[in-house]
């Protein structure tokens, strides 16, 4: 073989290598785009809904502490509670409408009922205003127990968010 023929063969191999490398990069890019789209379409909405619900749980726990310590004026508590309850119910409604979260909702139904009962008890407590807080230590103890159950539900929702974010895409 002459030098010219060897150079031509080497040129062909290099050209084929560059074409193969370009094709593989286009294939990897397409798979990455498909995986990103699947994540955004399937898992991200559920994750955002659960995050909003966790935010509500934290807000309820924070509000419980504020009521217990009487750090807010009562008219501020009422406004904040009404906004919180509206947001909480709206987030549960949106979460119930999501197909991907149906199994999780069924598994925590008992905890949600207990938490809803806590919201009702919390409303009764702040509506009674200062007299309920000054009535005795039994009210404070029940408020502490309800606050703990609130934190437990927040932890469970955080675990569900972690499981959902680590779930493999289809």
C-alpha positions as CSV (number, residue, x, y, z in Angstrom):
1,X,0.0,0.0,0.0
2,X,1.1,3.4,-0.8
3,X,1.3,6.3,1.7
4,X,-1.7,7.9,-0.1
5,X,-3.8,4.8,0.4
6,X,-2.9,4.5,4.0
7,X,-3.8,8.2,4.6
8,X,-7.1,7.7,2.9
9,X,-8.0,4.7,5.0
10,X,-7.0,6.6,8.2
11,X,-9.1,9.6,7.1
12,X,-12.1,7.3,6.6
13,X,-11.7,5.7,10.1
14,X,-11.4,9.2,11.7
15,X,-14.4,10.4,9.8
16,X,-16.5,7.4,10.8
17,X,-15.4,7.9,14.4
18,X,-16.5,11.5,14.5
19,X,-19.8,10.6,12.9
20,X,-20.3,7.8,15.4
21,X,-19.5,10.1,18.3
22,X,-21.9,12.7,17.1
23,X,-24.7,10.1,16.7
24,X,-24.1,8.8,20.2
25,X,-24.2,12.3,21.6
26,X,-27.5,13.1,19.8
27,X,-28.9,9.8,21.2
28,X,-27.8,10.6,24.8
29,X,-29.3,14.1,24.5
30,X,-32.6,12.8,23.3
31,X,-32.8,10.3,26.1
32,X,-32.0,13.0,28.6
33,X,-34.7,15.2,27.2
34,X,-37.2,12.4,27.4
35,X,-36.3,11.6,31.0
36,X,-36.6,15.3,32.0
37,X,-40.0,15.5,30.3
38,X,-41.2,12.4,32.1
39,X,-40.0,13.7,35.5
40,X,-41.7,17.1,34.9
41,X,-44.9,15.6,33.7
42,X,-45.3,12.7,36.1
43,X,-43.5,13.3,39.4
44,X,-43.0,17.0,39.8
45,X,-46.7,17.9,40.2
46,X,-47.1,15.4,43.0
47,X,-43.9,16.6,44.6
48,X,-45.0,20.2,44.5
49,X,-48.4,19.3,46.0
50,X,-46.8,17.4,48.8
51,X,-44.4,20.2,49.5
52,X,-47.3,22.7,49.7
53,X,-49.0,20.4,52.1
54,X,-45.9,20.2,54.2
55,X,-45.7,24.0,54.2
56,X,-49.3,24.0,55.6
57,X,-48.4,21.5,58.3
58,X,-45.4,23.7,59.3
59,X,-47.6,26.8,59.4
60,X,-50.1,25.0,61.6
61,X,-47.4,24.0,64.0
62,X,-46.1,27.5,64.0
63,X,-49.5,28.9,64.6
64,X,-50.1,26.5,67.5
65,X,-47.0,27.7,69.2
66,X,-48.0,31.3,68.7
67,X,-51.4,30.7,70.2
68,X,-50.0,28.8,73.1
69,X,-47.5,31.6,73.9
70,X,-50.0,34.3,73.2
71,X,-47.6,36.2,71.1
72,X,-50.2,37.4,68.6
73,X,-53.2,39.6,69.0
74,X,-56.4,37.6,68.7
75,X,-57.6,39.3,65.5
76,X,-54.3,38.4,63.8
77,X,-54.8,34.8,64.9
78,X,-58.3,34.7,63.4
79,X,-57.1,36.1,60.0
80,X,-54.1,33.8,59.9
81,X,-56.1,30.8,60.8
82,X,-58.8,31.5,58.2
83,X,-56.1,31.8,55.5
84,X,-54.3,28.7,56.7
85,X,-57.5,26.6,56.8
86,X,-58.5,27.8,53.3
87,X,-55.0,26.9,51.9
88,X,-54.9,23.6,53.8
89,X,-58.3,22.5,52.4
90,X,-57.4,23.7,48.9
91,X,-54.1,21.7,48.9
92,X,-55.8,18.5,50.1
93,X,-58.4,18.9,47.3
94,X,-55.7,19.4,44.7
95,X,-53.8,16.4,46.1
96,X,-57.0,14.2,46.0
97,X,-57.4,15.1,42.4
98,X,-53.9,13.9,41.5
99,X,-53.9,10.2,40.4
100,X,-50.4,9.5,41.5
101,X,-51.0,10.4,45.1
102,X,-54.1,8.3,45.6
103,X,-52.4,5.4,47.3
104,X,-50.5,7.7,49.7
105,X,-53.8,9.5,50.6
106,X,-55.4,6.2,51.4
107,X,-52.5,5.1,53.6
108,X,-52.6,8.3,55.7
109,X,-56.4,8.7,56.0
110,X,-56.4,8.1,59.7
111,X,-53.7,10.6,60.3
112,X,-55.5,13.2,58.2
113,X,-58.7,12.7,60.2
114,X,-56.8,13.2,63.4
115,X,-55.1,16.3,62.0
116,X,-58.5,17.7,60.9
117,X,-59.8,17.1,64.4
118,X,-56.7,18.9,65.7
119,X,-57.7,21.9,63.4
120,X,-61.2,21.9,64.9
121,X,-59.8,21.8,68.4
122,X,-57.4,24.5,67.6
123,X,-60.2,26.7,66.3
124,X,-62.2,26.1,69.5
125,X,-59.1,27.0,71.6
126,X,-58.4,30.4,69.9
127,X,-62.1,31.3,69.8
128,X,-62.3,30.9,73.5
129,X,-59.5,33.5,73.5
130,X,-57.5,34.1,76.6
131,X,-59.9,32.4,79.0
132,X,-59.2,29.0,77.4
133,X,-55.4,29.5,77.7
134,X,-55.7,30.7,81.3
135,X,-58.2,27.9,82.3
136,X,-55.4,25.6,83.5
137,X,-52.5,23.4,82.7
138,X,-54.8,20.7,81.2
139,X,-55.5,22.9,78.2
140,X,-51.8,23.5,77.7
141,X,-51.0,19.8,77.9
142,X,-53.7,19.0,75.3
143,X,-52.3,21.7,73.1
144,X,-48.8,20.3,73.5
145,X,-50.1,16.8,72.5
146,X,-51.9,18.2,69.5
147,X,-48.7,20.1,68.5
148,X,-46.7,16.8,68.6
149,X,-49.3,15.0,66.4
150,X,-49.0,17.9,64.0
151,X,-45.2,17.4,63.8
152,X,-45.6,13.7,63.3
153,X,-47.9,14.3,60.3
154,X,-45.4,16.8,59.0
155,X,-42.6,14.2,59.2
156,X,-44.8,11.6,57.5
157,X,-45.5,14.0,54.6
158,X,-41.8,14.8,54.4
159,X,-41.0,11.0,54.1
160,X,-43.7,10.7,51.4
161,X,-42.0,13.6,49.5
162,X,-38.6,11.8,49.8
163,X,-40.1,8.5,48.6
164,X,-41.7,10.3,45.7
165,X,-38.6,12.2,44.7
166,X,-36.5,9.0,44.8
167,X,-39.0,6.9,42.8
168,X,-37.7,5.7,39.5
169,X,-39.2,7.2,36.4
170,X,-41.3,5.0,34.0
